Amino acid sequence: MTARSIALGTVLYSSVAAGAETLGKVSLSKSTAGHKFSYYRIPSAKRLAVIINWPADVSLSPNGREALSYLAPMHMLMGGAEGQSASLLKAEFKDLDAAFNIRTKPSDVSAYFAAPIANAASAAKLANLVIAKPTFGNTWFRRVKSMMLQRYKQTSSTSMARVATASRNYAMGTHPYAQVAPFRSQSTIQRVTHQDIVESNPQNLVTV
């Protein structure tokens, strides 16, 4: 199952849920293609929100490159998709009164978009481009990597970062999760290459 089918399909499934099993206000449904999804209906709502999660476990990243699962989504958001620049895609989302974002956590990556119901199908197509057809240009990779390194340098010396690092080291020891949030060292960022992004993303994000 690809992100393309999920990103476009969830919108349709959320609008037309067949054979739903209702648990309170949450319906657990299955599409005609066999994809399971949860649907929460708010009768008075004028916007549709879709959230998609992928397993993208940091522990599966190459040793010493734990920042990979964080750099790839940042690159997707800032590097454009299918020949369109990120600024153009952002403007198109704005014209649709839609919002879109991708977030990384140690165990998964989530993408969401929200739009007026009348514009939901168009917003889904834009989200699909970013998720399934990112450009991943080398120039933008260098920029995104530089931004993450700058952020690391700005935050790693704060008192909150030191407390978080000490707590994480005590609780997690050598587990790969201990390398992130915040990153244990800037080397986990520096070691990630553009080729790592290109090769790992279809495996860790797009296909589930």
N, C-alpha and C positions, 0 to 999 in steps of 0.2 A: 504494500500500500504506500503510495507516495504522498508527500505533502500537498502536491497539486490536487489529488482527489479529495484529501481531507479538507483543504482550505476552501474549495468550491463546494464540496458536498455537504459540509456541516451546515452551511447557510440553508440549503434546500431541506435538509433533514429537520432543522430547527423550525422551519416554516410549516412543514407537512410531516407530522410524526404519526406513523402508522403502527398500530399494535403496541401502544405505550403502556407500560406498567407504572401506575401513579403511586408515588410515595410522598405524601404531603403535596407540596407544590412542585416537586421534581419528578419528571418523567424519564424513565429509562427506556430507550427505544433502540431499534435496529433498522437500518435503512434497507432498501430492497437489494442493495449490493452487499449487505451483511456487516456493515460497519456500525458498531455500538456507539451510542452517544447519550449524554444527559442533557435534558432540556428543561429550563426553568422559565415558565411563562408568567409574565406580568401583564395582565389584560390592558392596563392603561398605558403601557410603555409605548413610546413613539420611536424608540431606537432598538436596534438589534445588536447584541454583543456576542462574539464568537471567541472562545479560548481553545487553543490547541496545544497539547503537551507532547513532547517527545522525550524518551529516556536519552540522556546525554551525559552519562555518569562520568564525572571528572576522573574517577579511578581507572577508567578505560583509556584515558589520554596517555600518550607516550611519557615515560618517566622523565621528569624534568621539564615537561611541556604542559603542565596542568592548566596553564592559561589558555590553552587552545579552545576549550569550550566557551570561553568568555570572549576571545578575540573574534571568533567566527561570526557570532550574531551581531557584534558591533560593526564588523565589516559589511554584513548584509544590509544593515540600516544606513550606512554612510557611503557605500560604494556603488549604489545604483543597481539596476536589474535590466537584463535584456536590452542593453544599449541605451537605456534611459538613466539620466542622472538622478541622484538621490533628491536634489532640490526640485526637479521636475515632478518626481513621484510625490514628494511632500506637498507640492502645490496642488496636485490632482486630488490627494486626500482632503486637503483643505477645501477645495471647491465642492467636494461631496459632503462637507461637514462631518468628516470621518476622522477617527483616531486609529493609529496603528503603532505597535511596539513589540519588541522581542526582549525577553528577560532570561538570564541564565542563573540557575542555582546549582549547587554541587551535584544534584542527582537528576536534573532535567532542565530542558529549555522550554519556555512557553511563549507563544505568539498570540496576540489578540488584536482584534479590530472591533470598532463600534461605529455604527452609522445609522442615520435615519432609515427606517424600514424601506422607504422608497428607493434609497440609494445603496442598499445592502449588497445587491448583486454586483454592482460596479465596484464597490469597495473591496469585495471578495476577490475580484479579478486583479486589482492592484496588489492586494496582500499576497495573492498567489505568485505574482511576479517576483516579489521580494523573497518569499520563502523558497520557491522552487527553481527560480532562474536568476540567482544573484550573479553580478558581474565578476566579483572577486578580482579586480584589477590590482596589479602589483603596486601602483602608485598610491592608491587608497589604503592598501595594506600597510605600507610604511607609515602613512599618516596616523592610522588607527593605532598601530603598535606604539608610535611615539606618544600619542595621547595617553595610552594606558600606562606607559612608563612614567610620564610626567605626573599622572594621578598617583601612582605608587609612591613616587618621591615626595609628593606633597602630603600624603596621608600616613605614610609608614612611621613617621617620627612623632605623631601625635600621641597624647597620653591614652586616648581611647583605643588607638591601634595597638599600643603596647599591652594594654590590659587584654584586648581580644586575642592577641598572639599568645600571651602567657596562658590564658584560659584554654585556648585551642590546643596548645602543645601538651598541657596537662591532661586534657580529656581524650585527645586523639592520638597522641604519640606520633608514630610514623605512618599512619593511615594517609592515603593520598588526599583525602578531604582537608587534611591539616595544611596543605600547600596553598589553599585558597581562602578567600573571604576573611580577612585580607590576605593577599599573597605573602607567603613566607619570605620570598626573596625575589628581586627583580630578574634573576636568571630564568625563572619559570616563564617570564614574558619574553626575554631576549632570545631564548632558544627556539621559540616558535618561528617557523619560516612560512613564506607564502605558499610553498609546496605543501606544507602540513595542512594549511587551510583548505587548499583545493582538493587534496586527497581525502581528508578526514570528514569533510562536511557531508557528502552524500551518505557516508556510513553512519555518522553520529547524529545527524539531524534530519535530513530529508526523507530517508527511508526508515520506516518503523514496522 
